[in-house]
Amino acid sequence: MLTSVTLKNFGPLKDIQWNNLAPINVILGGNGQGKTFLLKALYASVKSVEQCGRGDDIRNISDIISDKIYWTFQPDKLGDLVRKPVEESLNFSMYADEWNLSFSFGPDTAKKITATSTFPSTEINSIFIPAKEVLSLQKVILKSREQDYMFGFDDTYFDLARAIRFSISRNNSEDFANSRKDLREISGGCLEYDNKKENWVFKKGNLNYSIGLTSEGIKKITSLETLLGSKYLSKGSKIFIDEPESALHPQAINKFIDAINLLSDSGIQFFIATHSYFVIKKIYIDLLNKNKNRNSSNKIHIPVLSLDEEKVSYNDMSIMMPKNSIIDESIRLYKEEIKASIE
């Protein structure tokens, strides 16, 4: 499990020191505050460590992290990721239970950075779930990267498209049965691969639906359920979710968070970026219920990092609801509602 991350001058992010990470971690902020940027930085680093030393890949960690950051952020040169105006180099450090990773580079860096890491050989896979689904564009994404080597779809989309392709030939596992049941209840069905048409279909009862006729929210949920069923994801995996509320109605969000809670109890770590008060409130209420009969020494905690106009604040949901402009706006609207009902 990731335990801490420190970064300085990484794109829009000036200085972050996020410690005491937990099975579920939340990143809050309005549009353009750097939530997705931070989520991608964490993902690219974790994925690089997982890939290093795997199979016949002889690349070292510096080569892997250089490629991963380049294809995840797709800058003209890596040095463009250094925060402007340039005063110091970009610095990044990440620590997990069994490994760590550090790297640093300046604004003149082209395509190669130097990184140091200590880690055990592992077959664990992590994944990034973007706000937009990838199933309907899976073939386009794979072609653009594997054949054309073109910018457009970054590594968060490319890795997910490849992971789903990996799932085609895998048997359906009973691992994470309860969480997968919750996910199937949201969608009302599951993904199946049509070998004749060489395409995914959404199966609901005895009926098959073209993936293009399936809603975006359902495609996101069924993609995650498929990765769990194929054992691509396992205990020790990290799942990075950008805007879980995207394309889902409130009841579906409720069940989605329920599935996340079960998976986190089973050994999968989550990093969730959101600007939805509904998502925050659901996570908070679930945490209160979990901690009802726990004493102060063994309460479950959920770290929250809030990004607000270049200000960074750290909270723990086990202590209080996080302070953030999202919460403030929700409270303001509630007060307006009360005022309007009285008048």
Phi, psi and omega per residue, in radians:
M1 nan 2.448 3.045
L2 -1.174 2.398 -3.112
T3 -1.983 -0.503 3.125
S4 -2.825 2.733 3.077
V5 -2.539 2.411 3.094
T6 -2.271 2.282 3.056
L7 -2.539 2.593 3.131
K8 -2.391 2.382 3.050
N9 1.015 0.661 3.137
F10 -1.738 1.712 -3.103
G11 1.024 -2.211 -3.131
P12 -1.355 -0.087 -3.036
L13 -1.672 1.998 -3.040
K14 -1.423 -0.880 -3.042
D15 -2.732 1.952 3.124
I16 -2.243 2.261 3.044
Q17 -2.320 1.639 -3.030
W18 -1.862 1.946 -3.054
N19 -1.999 3.010 3.067
N20 0.950 0.812 3.132
L21 -1.173 2.722 -2.996
A22 -2.285 -3.136 3.099
P23 -1.019 -0.595 3.040
I24 -2.130 2.240 -3.129
N25 -2.304 2.440 -3.002
V26 -2.134 2.365 3.056
I27 -2.000 2.134 -3.111
L28 -1.969 2.718 3.066
G29 2.802 2.744 3.087
G30 -1.339 -3.067 3.132
N31 -1.129 2.385 3.066
G32 1.333 0.226 -3.124
Q33 -1.583 -0.170 3.074
G34 1.884 0.214 -3.132
K35 -1.050 -0.939 -3.109
T36 -1.148 -0.637 3.115
F37 -1.032 -0.820 3.125
L38 -1.124 -0.755 3.139
L39 -1.039 -0.732 3.121
K40 -1.174 -0.672 3.120
A41 -1.085 -0.747 3.109
L42 -1.128 -0.787 -3.110
Y43 -1.104 -0.840 -3.109
A44 -1.017 -0.657 -3.124
S45 -1.245 -0.800 3.116
V46 -1.076 -0.781 -3.099
K47 -1.132 -0.613 3.129
S48 -1.125 -0.748 3.116
V49 -1.115 -0.708 -3.140
E50 -1.134 -0.596 -3.089
Q51 -1.396 -0.430 -3.043
C52 -1.166 2.202 3.107
G53 1.401 0.128 -3.104
R54 -1.487 2.309 3.084
G55 1.028 -2.338 -3.110
D56 -1.686 0.187 3.136
D57 -1.248 2.008 -3.083
I58 -1.682 0.071 3.138
R59 -1.168 2.566 3.064
N60 -1.554 3.051 -3.051
I61 -1.099 -0.583 3.132
S62 -1.126 -0.754 3.113
D63 -1.117 -0.750 -3.073
I64 -1.181 -0.820 -3.109
I65 -1.179 -0.578 3.086
S66 -1.074 -0.848 3.123
D67 -1.117 -0.728 -3.055
K68 -1.149 -0.780 3.127
I69 -1.155 -0.699 -3.137
Y70 -1.058 -0.797 -3.074
W71 -1.477 -0.263 3.066
T72 -1.440 -0.710 -3.111
F73 -1.772 -0.398 3.047
Q74 0.958 0.912 3.051
P75 -1.471 2.911 3.033
D76 -1.093 -0.726 3.018
K77 -2.535 2.713 -3.065
L78 -1.046 -0.584 -3.131
G79 -1.045 -0.352 3.105
D80 -1.185 -0.260 3.129
L81 -1.414 -0.191 3.119
V82 -1.260 2.291 -3.078
R83 -1.003 2.407 3.119
K84 -1.926 2.565 -0.027
P85 -1.223 2.530 -3.016
V86 -1.288 2.071 3.048
E87 -2.078 -0.620 3.135
E88 -2.449 2.942 3.096
S89 -1.262 2.868 3.005
L90 -1.368 2.314 3.124
N91 -2.277 2.440 -3.118
F92 -2.509 2.343 3.043
S93 -2.463 2.403 3.129
M94 -2.381 2.402 -3.130
Y95 -2.197 2.407 3.065
A96 -2.212 3.103 -3.107
D97 -1.040 -0.626 -3.013
E98 -2.128 0.054 -3.115
W99 -2.742 2.942 3.013
N100 -2.545 2.843 -3.120
L101 -2.554 2.359 3.092
S102 -2.469 2.514 3.009
F103 -2.720 2.811 -3.126
S104 -2.668 2.480 3.051
F105 -2.747 2.825 -3.076
G106 -1.862 -3.096 -3.048
P107 -1.208 -0.308 -3.119
D108 -1.592 -0.024 -3.111
T109 -1.142 2.298 -3.121
A110 -1.557 -1.427 -3.070
K111 -2.307 0.135 -3.082
K112 -2.342 2.187 3.057
I113 -2.088 2.864 3.120
T114 -1.883 2.234 -3.110
A115 -2.232 2.695 3.029
T116 -2.181 2.517 -3.100
S117 -2.731 2.567 2.949
T118 -2.171 2.245 -3.076
F119 -2.842 2.663 3.054
P120 -1.492 2.784 3.029
S121 -1.162 2.338 -3.061
T122 -2.523 2.634 3.056
E123 -1.890 0.245 -3.133
I124 -1.266 2.457 3.074
N125 -2.078 2.369 3.019
S126 -1.960 2.921 -3.066
I127 -2.607 2.698 3.081
F128 -1.972 2.199 3.086
I129 -1.805 1.791 -3.103
P130 -1.216 2.946 3.089
A131 -1.115 -0.578 3.113
K132 -1.703 2.510 3.113
E133 -1.306 2.847 -3.093
V134 -2.068 -0.224 -3.014
L135 -0.999 -0.793 -3.073
S136 -1.194 -0.338 -3.129
L137 -2.002 0.261 -3.017
Q138 -0.968 -0.854 -3.108
K139 -1.128 -0.676 3.132
V140 -1.141 -0.755 3.140
I141 -1.091 -0.831 -3.114
L142 -1.097 -0.739 3.136
K143 -1.144 -0.740 -3.091
S144 -1.099 -0.477 -3.091
R145 -1.777 -0.740 -3.063
E146 -1.407 -0.519 -3.111
Q147 -1.865 -0.784 -3.027
D148 -1.630 -0.344 -3.117
Y149 0.881 0.873 -3.075
M150 -1.976 2.570 2.986
F151 -1.141 2.786 3.124
G152 2.520 -1.185 3.043
F153 -1.736 2.030 -3.087
D154 -1.363 -3.128 -3.026
D155 -1.162 -0.377 3.089
T156 -1.142 -0.681 3.095
Y157 -1.335 -0.742 -3.091
F158 -1.114 -0.802 3.139
D159 -1.101 -0.682 3.126
L160 -1.186 -0.707 3.103
A161 -1.080 -0.718 3.108
R162 -1.199 -0.685 -3.131
A163 -1.107 -0.689 3.111
I164 -1.184 -0.657 3.063
R165 -1.092 -0.677 3.083
F166 -1.000 -0.583 -3.058
S167 -1.285 -0.248 -3.083
I168 -1.043 -0.763 -3.019
S169 -1.661 0.135 -3.087
R170 -1.721 2.502 3.095
N171 -1.256 2.652 -3.134
N172 -1.294 2.086 -3.075
S173 -1.614 2.722 3.067
E174 -1.631 0.062 3.110
D175 -1.085 2.580 3.107
F176 0.967 0.695 -3.010
A177 -1.002 -0.779 -3.085
N178 -1.184 -0.716 3.115
S179 -1.148 -0.711 -3.138
R180 -1.179 -0.573 3.080
K181 -1.114 -0.752 3.096
D182 -1.053 -0.740 -3.131
L183 -1.157 -0.662 3.127
R184 -1.223 -0.542 3.089
E185 -1.162 -0.578 3.097
I186 -1.131 -0.837 -3.035
S187 -1.485 -0.460 -3.086
G188 1.404 0.121 -3.122
G189 -2.965 -2.710 -3.104
C190 -2.677 2.937 3.083
L191 -1.511 2.468 2.970
E192 -2.394 2.615 -3.127
Y193 -1.707 2.219 3.100
D194 -1.586 1.814 -3.071
N195 -1.145 -0.538 3.134
K196 -1.205 -0.808 -3.122
K197 -1.527 -0.153 -3.111
E198 0.929 0.929 -3.098
N199 -2.715 2.723 3.073
W200 -1.390 2.557 3.021
V201 -2.266 2.708 3.069
F202 -1.699 2.076 -3.093
K203 -1.751 2.113 3.116
K204 -2.233 1.822 -3.032
G205 1.164 -2.204 3.107
N206 -1.649 0.095 -3.066
L207 -1.857 2.479 3.045
N208 -1.961 2.351 3.139
Y209 -2.075 2.427 3.055
S210 -1.006 2.469 -3.101
I211 -1.092 -0.477 3.120
G212 -1.238 -0.322 3.138
L213 -1.703 0.092 -3.098
T214 -1.742 2.467 -3.064
S215 -1.146 2.718 -3.092
E216 -1.094 -0.716 -3.138
G217 -1.100 -0.728 3.128
I218 -1.132 -0.687 3.134
K219 -1.107 -0.657 3.093
K220 -1.133 -0.825 -3.090
I221 -1.150 -0.778 -3.108
T222 -1.221 -0.495 3.063
S223 -1.093 -0.804 3.130
L224 -1.116 -0.766 3.137
E225 -1.074 -0.659 3.129
T226 -1.146 -0.714 3.139
L227 -1.169 -0.572 3.067
L228 -1.237 -0.713 -3.110
G229 -1.215 -0.506 -3.122
S230 -1.521 -0.037 -3.102
K231 1.214 0.269 2.994
Y232 -1.090 -0.695 3.059
L233 -1.733 2.493 -3.080
S234 -2.631 3.140 3.062
K235 -0.999 2.272 -3.094
G236 1.767 -0.251 3.093
S237 -1.171 2.703 2.995
K238 -2.029 2.318 3.122
I239 -2.040 2.151 -3.130
F240 -1.857 2.046 -3.046
I241 -2.034 2.093 3.096
D242 -1.693 2.020 3.123
E243 0.964 1.234 3.132
P244 -1.051 -0.373 -3.129
E245 -1.320 -0.242 -3.058
S246 -1.054 2.179 3.060
A247 1.152 0.309 3.096
L248 -2.104 2.447 3.076
H249 -1.434 2.864 -3.019
P250 -0.923 -0.722 3.131
Q251 -1.122 -0.674 3.112
A252 -1.168 -0.674 3.095
I253 -1.071 -0.746 3.101
N254 -0.952 -0.876 -3.121
K255 -1.193 -0.589 3.101
F256 -1.095 -0.798 3.109
I257 -1.141 -0.629 3.066
D258 -1.039 -0.747 3.122
A259 -1.133 -0.700 3.113
I260 -1.085 -0.743 3.111
N261 -1.034 -0.788 3.130
L262 -1.128 -0.735 -3.141
L263 -1.148 -0.662 3.115
S264 -1.148 -0.592 3.068
D265 -1.196 -0.379 -3.101
S266 -1.646 0.068 3.038
G267 1.872 0.159 3.047
I268 -1.739 2.344 -3.130
Q269 -1.723 2.443 -3.086
F270 -2.084 2.474 2.947
F271 -2.190 2.053 -3.010
I272 -2.077 2.148 3.053
A273 -1.823 2.223 -3.065
T274 -2.624 2.738 2.912
H275 -2.238 0.470 -3.125
S276 -1.775 2.117 3.065
Y277 -1.095 -0.597 -3.136
F278 -1.083 -0.788 3.127
V279 -1.097 -0.787 -3.122
I280 -1.068 -0.798 -3.097
K281 -1.133 -0.715 3.124
K282 -1.089 -0.813 3.128
I283 -1.074 -0.710 -3.111
Y284 -1.145 -0.797 -3.135
I285 -1.118 -0.750 3.108
D286 -1.053 -0.697 3.131
L287 -1.140 -0.733 3.103
L288 -1.023 -0.754 3.138
N289 -1.133 -0.689 3.121
K290 -1.134 -0.604 -3.021
N291 -1.629 0.025 -3.078
K292 -0.919 -0.851 -3.036
N293 -1.829 0.357 3.109
R294 -1.810 2.535 3.057
N295 -1.445 3.001 -3.017
S296 -1.083 -0.427 -3.070
S297 -1.400 -0.332 -3.115
N298 -2.230 0.465 3.077
K299 -1.191 2.493 3.047
I300 -1.317 2.377 3.114
H301 -2.093 2.638 3.078
I302 -2.214 1.844 3.120
P303 -1.192 2.458 3.123
V304 -2.227 2.201 3.051
L305 -1.906 2.130 -3.113
S306 -1.909 2.259 3.090
L307 -1.919 2.126 -3.065
D308 -2.610 1.817 3.127
E309 0.914 0.923 3.106
E310 1.178 0.114 3.056
K311 -1.733 2.446 3.139
V312 -2.048 2.276 3.062
S313 -2.297 2.677 -3.082
Y314 -2.147 2.308 3.132
N315 -2.366 2.932 3.059
D316 -2.227 2.066 -3.091
M317 -1.105 -0.349 3.115
S318 -1.244 -0.270 -3.141
I319 -1.738 -0.765 -3.097
M320 -2.913 2.859 2.991
M321 -1.119 2.436 -3.106
P322 -1.155 2.565 3.059
K323 -1.510 2.136 -3.078
N324 -2.855 2.756 -3.124
S325 -1.082 -0.494 3.098
I326 -1.112 -0.809 3.114
I327 -1.143 -0.778 -3.116
D328 -1.030 -0.738 -3.133
E329 -1.170 -0.672 3.110
S330 -1.121 -0.715 3.105
I331 -1.148 -0.711 3.135
R332 -1.057 -0.779 3.130
L333 -1.133 -0.649 3.116
Y334 -1.110 -0.740 3.110
K335 -1.125 -0.667 3.097
E336 -1.112 -0.693 3.118
E337 -1.096 -0.771 3.117
I338 -1.087 -0.779 -3.132
K339 -1.079 -0.770 -3.118
A340 -1.145 -0.644 -3.115
S341 -1.238 -0.531 3.127
I342 -1.313 -0.747 -3.104
E343 -1.250 nan nan
